[in-house]
């Protein structure tokens, strides 16, 4: 006989939070996390939901087909000459003394190591006691090793790079089984000149005895490093100003002296600006700028002198745009016109917005874009602010009312080979829909 009584289900437990996890007995927390990870990786309901940041990372690893039994740190480390080249090229090298001195007196060098990676997750520097460094060698947490998520799975360095915010990964929250006895806390460091992700400051050690405040300390040190970079940049702009000022006093017309990131050191003949978006690459000679028109560009120590051409009529608008979304974490837009070509890197949000506009050449209103990107048509203020920023870079390419690519511009989208990999970290409804294969 069929049972017609109402069915009852036990509501799922709320996700783990870090404070609860760290307050538990070490052995109990370890067993629970192993149960949660094993169930999640097997596609079965876990006893409690993992923390959202960990759950999202595990899903990314499963979509990549990553093997949790593979060794951490990648199959190879950088050769010494390549490691040294990356150290010299990474702006974080300028702040290593601040990072080391700030964390060195706080962490326990016998149980924890300090590691600093570049924006690709390669460990460039590490410090710690001999015993813990030897243990770190066993999991390949060594200089030159790769700790990005696609290589090592969920871990504080790689996951902080992926989500762009501080992350702590405790014990079996790591995707790789080899890391189940470790805990790590990492915070990203951004370049204050352009917002670019430079790398990650990380503290790692055996899970037992890892202090709950470590993530807050690491985050504070990352902000200190950003502050030092900001001060260094300010001094560099002052030096450029001292060089440019006597030159610009003799100039007529409109001109700017900007550093290599576009920050203005001096302006004459026009309204002051904080920063001028620079096409990439920028070379000496005549060049077309999307907001200034034709300009003459001359090198200065630490930057450029840009003189706006007032004798010639404005150049014709651009004719072609290539939106490059083919790489996982590096997106750009290339603009071609009668005056030449230039390329502009894109933030994740601007990549989403331009992707939507490329899919809808007829244009989108602010409310439609808000629904496309945020799933909320009321977030028009945010959309208008973001579109104002992106149009500063792409004047002559983007129109508004509605927002759209100009009708005269040919638009090409270079996407990843698999549509499912389009802007992999985006949760925008329009991007999620674009990842799905078209059904016939």
C-alpha positions as CSV (number, residue, x, y, z in Angstrom):
1,X,0.0,0.0,0.0
2,X,1.4,3.4,-1.0
3,X,2.3,5.7,1.9
4,X,0.5,9.0,1.5
5,X,1.6,10.6,4.7
6,X,3.5,13.9,4.4
7,X,7.2,13.4,3.9
8,X,9.6,15.1,6.3
9,X,13.1,16.1,5.6
10,X,15.8,17.4,7.8
11,X,16.8,20.9,6.7
12,X,20.5,21.1,5.7
13,X,22.8,22.4,8.4
14,X,24.1,25.9,7.8
15,X,27.6,26.2,6.2
16,X,30.6,26.0,8.4
17,X,32.1,29.3,9.5
18,X,35.7,29.8,10.3
19,X,35.2,30.9,13.9
20,X,33.2,27.7,14.7
21,X,35.7,25.6,12.9
22,X,38.7,27.0,14.7
23,X,37.0,26.7,18.1
24,X,36.5,23.0,17.7
25,X,38.9,20.4,19.0
26,X,41.6,19.8,16.4
27,X,41.0,16.1,16.0
28,X,37.2,16.7,15.8
29,X,37.5,19.5,13.3
30,X,39.9,17.4,11.2
31,X,37.5,14.4,11.1
32,X,34.6,16.6,10.2
33,X,36.4,18.4,7.4
34,X,37.6,15.1,5.9
35,X,34.0,13.9,5.9
36,X,32.8,17.1,4.2
37,X,35.5,17.0,1.6
38,X,35.2,13.3,0.8
39,X,31.4,13.6,0.4
40,X,31.6,16.8,-1.7
41,X,34.2,15.3,-4.0
42,X,32.2,12.1,-4.4
43,X,29.1,14.1,-5.3
44,X,27.2,13.1,-2.1
45,X,25.5,15.3,0.5
46,X,28.1,16.3,3.1
47,X,27.2,16.2,6.8
48,X,27.5,20.0,6.9
49,X,28.0,22.4,4.0
50,X,31.5,23.7,3.4
51,X,32.3,27.3,3.7
52,X,31.1,29.2,0.5
53,X,34.6,30.2,-0.5
54,X,35.8,26.6,-0.2
55,X,32.7,25.1,-1.9
56,X,33.1,27.4,-4.8
57,X,36.8,26.5,-5.1
58,X,36.1,22.8,-4.9
59,X,33.6,23.2,-7.7
60,X,36.2,24.9,-9.8
61,X,38.7,22.1,-9.2
62,X,36.1,19.5,-10.1
63,X,35.2,21.3,-13.3
64,X,39.0,21.3,-14.2
65,X,39.2,17.6,-13.6
66,X,42.0,18.1,-11.0
67,X,43.1,15.0,-9.2
68,X,43.1,15.4,-5.4
69,X,45.9,12.8,-5.1
70,X,48.3,14.7,-7.3
71,X,51.4,16.3,-5.6
72,X,51.1,19.9,-4.5
73,X,53.3,22.7,-6.0
74,X,53.3,21.5,-9.6
75,X,55.6,19.1,-11.4
76,X,58.5,21.5,-11.7
77,X,59.9,24.6,-10.1
78,X,61.4,27.6,-11.8
79,X,65.0,27.5,-12.9
80,X,67.2,29.8,-10.8
81,X,67.6,32.4,-13.6
82,X,63.8,32.5,-14.2
83,X,63.2,32.8,-10.5
84,X,65.6,35.7,-10.2
85,X,64.1,37.4,-13.2
86,X,60.6,37.2,-11.7
87,X,61.9,38.5,-8.4
88,X,63.4,41.5,-10.1
89,X,60.2,42.1,-12.2
90,X,57.7,41.8,-9.3
91,X,56.9,45.0,-7.5
92,X,56.5,43.1,-4.3
93,X,60.2,42.7,-4.2
94,X,60.3,46.4,-3.2
95,X,58.3,45.6,-0.1
96,X,59.8,42.4,1.1
97,X,61.7,44.1,3.9
98,X,58.4,45.5,5.2
99,X,56.6,42.2,4.9
100,X,59.4,40.2,6.5
101,X,59.9,42.6,9.4
102,X,56.1,43.0,10.0
103,X,55.4,39.3,10.1
104,X,58.7,38.0,11.3
105,X,58.1,39.1,14.9
106,X,54.6,37.7,15.0
107,X,54.6,34.3,13.5
108,X,56.3,31.3,15.1
109,X,59.3,30.6,12.8
110,X,59.6,27.0,14.2
111,X,56.0,26.2,13.1
112,X,55.1,28.6,10.3
113,X,56.6,29.9,7.2
114,X,56.1,33.2,5.3
115,X,55.7,32.8,1.6
116,X,55.2,35.5,-1.1
117,X,54.0,34.6,-4.6
118,X,53.6,36.5,-7.8
119,X,50.3,37.0,-9.6
120,X,50.6,33.5,-11.2
121,X,50.9,31.8,-7.8
122,X,54.7,31.1,-8.2
123,X,56.4,31.3,-4.8
124,X,59.2,33.8,-5.1
125,X,60.3,34.2,-1.5
126,X,59.9,32.2,1.7
127,X,61.2,32.4,5.3
128,X,61.0,30.2,8.3
129,X,62.9,27.9,10.6
130,X,64.9,25.0,9.3
131,X,62.5,22.3,10.6
132,X,59.3,23.8,9.2
133,X,61.0,24.7,5.9
134,X,62.0,21.0,5.6
135,X,58.4,20.0,6.2
136,X,57.3,22.6,3.6
137,X,59.7,21.0,1.1
138,X,57.7,17.8,1.5
139,X,54.6,19.5,0.1
140,X,56.6,21.5,-2.4
141,X,55.9,24.8,-0.8
142,X,59.3,26.0,-2.0
143,X,60.7,28.9,-4.0
144,X,59.7,28.6,-7.7
145,X,56.8,26.1,-7.1
146,X,53.4,26.8,-8.6
147,X,50.5,27.2,-6.1
148,X,47.8,28.5,-8.4
149,X,44.5,26.7,-8.1
150,X,44.6,24.9,-11.5
151,X,48.0,23.4,-10.4
152,X,47.7,22.7,-6.6
153,X,43.9,22.9,-6.0
154,X,42.2,24.8,-3.2
155,X,44.9,26.5,-1.1
156,X,45.2,30.0,0.4
157,X,47.7,31.3,-2.2
158,X,45.8,30.1,-5.3
159,X,42.3,30.7,-3.9
160,X,43.2,34.3,-2.8
161,X,44.4,34.9,-6.3
162,X,41.3,33.4,-7.8
163,X,38.8,35.4,-5.7
164,X,40.9,38.5,-5.1
165,X,40.5,38.7,-1.3
166,X,42.0,37.3,1.8
167,X,41.4,33.6,2.3
168,X,42.2,31.0,5.0
169,X,42.2,27.3,4.1
170,X,42.2,24.9,7.1
171,X,43.3,21.3,7.0
172,X,41.1,19.2,4.8
173,X,39.6,22.2,3.2
174,X,42.6,21.9,0.9
175,X,41.6,20.1,-2.3
176,X,44.8,18.0,-2.4
177,X,45.0,15.2,0.1
178,X,48.7,15.9,0.7
179,X,47.8,19.3,2.3
180,X,45.3,18.0,4.7
181,X,47.6,18.5,7.7
182,X,48.4,22.1,6.9
183,X,46.6,25.5,7.4
184,X,47.4,28.6,5.4
185,X,46.3,32.2,5.4
186,X,46.9,34.5,2.5
187,X,46.0,38.0,1.4
188,X,46.4,39.5,-2.1
189,X,48.5,42.6,-2.7
190,X,47.3,45.0,-5.5
191,X,49.4,47.7,-7.3
192,X,48.0,51.0,-6.1
193,X,48.9,52.6,-9.4
194,X,46.5,50.5,-11.5
195,X,44.8,48.0,-9.2
196,X,46.6,45.1,-10.8
197,X,47.0,42.0,-8.7
198,X,50.7,41.7,-7.9
199,X,50.8,38.5,-5.8
200,X,50.0,37.1,-2.4
201,X,51.4,37.2,1.1
202,X,50.9,33.8,2.8
203,X,51.6,32.3,6.2
204,X,51.4,28.5,6.3
205,X,52.1,25.8,8.9
206,X,50.8,22.6,10.4
207,X,47.1,22.8,11.1
208,X,47.5,22.0,14.9
209,X,48.1,25.2,16.8
210,X,47.5,27.6,13.9
211,X,46.3,30.9,15.5
212,X,42.8,32.2,14.6
213,X,44.1,35.8,14.2
214,X,46.7,34.9,11.5
215,X,44.5,35.8,8.6
216,X,43.9,39.3,10.1
217,X,47.6,39.8,10.6
218,X,48.5,38.7,7.1
219,X,45.8,41.0,5.7
220,X,47.2,43.9,7.6
221,X,50.7,43.3,6.3
222,X,49.4,43.1,2.8
223,X,47.8,46.5,3.3
224,X,51.1,47.8,4.6
225,X,52.9,46.6,1.5
226,X,50.3,48.4,-0.6
227,X,50.8,51.5,1.4
228,X,54.6,51.4,0.8
229,X,54.1,51.0,-2.9
230,X,51.7,54.0,-2.8
231,X,54.4,56.1,-1.1
232,X,57.0,55.0,-3.6
233,X,54.7,55.9,-6.4
234,X,54.0,59.3,-5.0
235,X,57.8,60.0,-4.8
236,X,58.2,58.9,-8.4
237,X,55.4,61.2,-9.6
238,X,57.1,64.1,-7.7
239,X,60.4,63.4,-9.4
240,X,58.6,63.3,-12.8
241,X,56.9,66.7,-11.9
242,X,60.3,68.3,-11.2
243,X,61.6,67.2,-14.6
244,X,58.4,68.1,-16.5
245,X,57.6,71.5,-14.9
246,X,60.3,73.6,-16.6
247,X,59.6,71.9,-20.0
248,X,55.9,72.6,-19.8
249,X,56.4,76.2,-18.9
250,X,57.8,76.8,-22.4
251,X,55.0,74.9,-24.2
252,X,51.9,76.4,-25.7
253,X,48.6,74.6,-26.1
254,X,47.5,71.5,-24.2
255,X,49.9,69.0,-22.7
256,X,50.3,66.5,-19.9
257,X,53.2,64.8,-18.2
258,X,52.2,61.4,-17.0
259,X,54.0,58.4,-15.6
260,X,54.0,55.0,-17.3
261,X,50.7,54.2,-15.6
262,X,49.0,57.4,-16.8
263,X,49.1,59.3,-13.5
264,X,49.4,63.0,-14.2
265,X,52.4,64.8,-12.8
266,X,51.7,68.1,-14.5
267,X,49.1,69.6,-16.8
268,X,49.0,72.8,-18.9
269,X,46.3,74.3,-21.1
270,X,43.5,71.9,-20.0
271,X,41.5,70.9,-17.0
272,X,43.5,68.9,-14.4
273,X,43.2,65.1,-14.4
274,X,44.3,62.5,-11.9
275,X,45.0,59.8,-14.4
276,X,44.9,59.4,-18.2
277,X,44.2,55.9,-19.5
278,X,47.1,55.1,-21.8
279,X,46.8,52.8,-24.8
280,X,49.2,49.8,-24.7
281,X,51.7,49.8,-26.1
282,X,52.5,53.6,-26.0
283,X,55.5,54.7,-28.1
284,X,57.2,58.0,-28.9
285,X,55.8,59.7,-31.9
286,X,52.3,60.6,-33.1
287,X,49.5,58.6,-31.6
288,X,45.7,58.7,-31.3
289,X,44.2,58.8,-27.9
290,X,40.5,58.0,-27.4
291,X,39.8,61.1,-25.3
292,X,42.4,63.5,-26.6
293,X,42.5,62.8,-30.3
294,X,45.9,63.0,-32.1
295,X,48.8,63.6,-29.8
296,X,52.6,63.8,-30.0
297,X,54.2,61.6,-27.4
298,X,57.8,62.2,-26.1
299,X,59.6,60.2,-23.5
300,X,60.5,61.7,-20.1
301,X,62.5,60.0,-17.3
302,X,59.8,57.9,-15.6
303,X,57.0,58.8,-18.0
304,X,55.7,60.6,-21.0
305,X,55.1,64.1,-22.3
306,X,51.8,64.1,-24.2
307,X,51.1,67.2,-26.4
308,X,47.6,67.4,-27.8
309,X,47.6,68.2,-31.5
310,X,45.5,71.4,-32.0
311,X,46.6,72.1,-35.6
312,X,45.1,69.0,-37.2
313,X,41.4,68.0,-37.3
314,X,40.4,65.2,-35.0
315,X,41.2,61.8,-36.4
316,X,38.6,59.4,-37.7
317,X,37.0,57.1,-35.1
318,X,38.2,53.5,-34.6
319,X,36.9,50.9,-37.0
320,X,37.5,47.6,-35.3
321,X,37.4,46.2,-31.8
322,X,38.7,42.8,-30.6
323,X,37.5,41.7,-27.2
324,X,39.9,39.0,-26.0
325,X,38.3,36.8,-23.4
326,X,40.3,33.7,-24.3
327,X,42.5,33.5,-21.1
328,X,41.2,32.6,-17.7
329,X,42.4,35.7,-15.7
330,X,43.7,38.2,-18.3
331,X,41.3,40.0,-20.5
332,X,41.8,42.9,-22.9
333,X,40.2,45.0,-25.7
334,X,42.2,45.9,-28.8
335,X,41.1,48.9,-30.8
336,X,42.1,49.6,-34.4
337,X,41.5,52.8,-36.4
338,X,43.1,55.0,-39.1
339,X,45.7,56.2,-36.6
340,X,46.9,52.7,-35.5
341,X,46.0,50.1,-32.9
342,X,46.2,50.0,-29.1
343,X,45.3,47.5,-26.4
344,X,43.7,48.1,-23.0
345,X,43.6,45.5,-20.2
346,X,40.2,44.9,-18.6
347,X,39.0,44.5,-15.1
348,X,36.8,41.5,-14.4
349,X,33.7,43.7,-14.2
350,X,34.5,45.6,-17.4
351,X,35.1,42.3,-19.2
352,X,31.6,41.2,-18.2
353,X,30.0,44.4,-19.4
354,X,31.8,44.4,-22.7
355,X,31.0,40.7,-23.2
356,X,27.3,41.5,-22.7
357,X,27.4,44.4,-25.1
358,X,29.1,42.3,-27.7
359,X,26.3,39.7,-27.4
360,X,23.7,42.5,-27.7
361,X,24.8,44.8,-30.5
362,X,21.4,46.5,-30.5
363,X,22.3,47.9,-27.0
364,X,21.2,47.5,-23.4
365,X,19.7,50.0,-21.0
366,X,21.1,50.5,-17.6
367,X,18.4,48.3,-16.1
368,X,19.0,45.6,-18.6
369,X,22.7,45.6,-18.0
370,X,22.1,45.5,-14.2
371,X,20.0,42.4,-14.7
372,X,22.6,40.9,-17.1
373,X,25.5,41.4,-14.7
374,X,24.0,41.4,-11.2
375,X,20.7,39.7,-11.7
376,X,19.1,42.8,-10.3
377,X,17.6,45.4,-12.6
378,X,17.5,48.0,-9.8
379,X,21.3,48.3,-9.6
380,X,21.5,51.0,-12.3
381,X,23.6,53.4,-10.3
382,X,26.4,50.8,-10.1
383,X,26.1,50.1,-13.9
384,X,26.2,53.7,-14.8
385,X,29.3,54.3,-12.7
386,X,31.1,51.3,-14.2
387,X,30.1,52.2,-17.8
388,X,31.3,55.8,-17.2
389,X,34.7,54.3,-16.2
390,X,34.9,52.0,-19.2
391,X,33.8,54.7,-21.7
392,X,36.7,56.8,-20.5
393,X,39.0,54.2,-21.9
394,X,36.9,53.5,-25.0
395,X,35.6,56.9,-26.2
396,X,34.6,56.7,-29.8
397,X,34.0,52.9,-29.4
398,X,31.0,52.9,-27.0
399,X,27.8,54.8,-27.3
400,X,25.1,55.3,-24.7
401,X,21.3,55.6,-24.5
402,X,21.3,52.7,-24.8
403,X,24.8,51.4,-24.0
404,X,26.2,49.7,-27.1
405,X,29.2,49.4,-29.4
406,X,29.0,52.2,-32.0
407,X,27.4,51.1,-35.2
408,X,30.5,51.9,-37.3
409,X,32.7,49.6,-35.3
410,X,33.3,46.0,-36.2
411,X,33.4,43.9,-33.1
412,X,35.1,40.5,-32.7
413,X,35.1,38.4,-29.6
414,X,38.0,36.0,-29.0
415,X,36.6,33.5,-26.5
416,X,38.1,30.3,-25.0
417,X,38.0,27.1,-27.0
418,X,35.3,25.7,-24.7
419,X,32.4,28.2,-24.1
420,X,32.1,26.7,-20.6
421,X,35.4,28.5,-19.8
422,X,34.1,32.0,-20.6
423,X,35.0,34.3,-17.8
424,X,35.2,31.3,-15.4
425,X,34.9,33.3,-12.1
426,X,31.9,35.3,-13.3
427,X,28.4,34.8,-11.8
428,X,26.7,37.3,-14.1
429,X,23.5,35.7,-15.5
430,X,24.3,36.8,-19.0
431,X,27.7,35.1,-18.9
432,X,26.3,32.0,-17.3
433,X,23.8,31.8,-20.2
434,X,26.6,32.4,-22.8
435,X,28.5,29.4,-21.4
436,X,25.7,27.0,-22.2
437,X,26.0,25.4,-25.7
438,X,23.3,26.4,-28.1
439,X,20.7,23.7,-28.6
440,X,19.4,23.1,-32.1
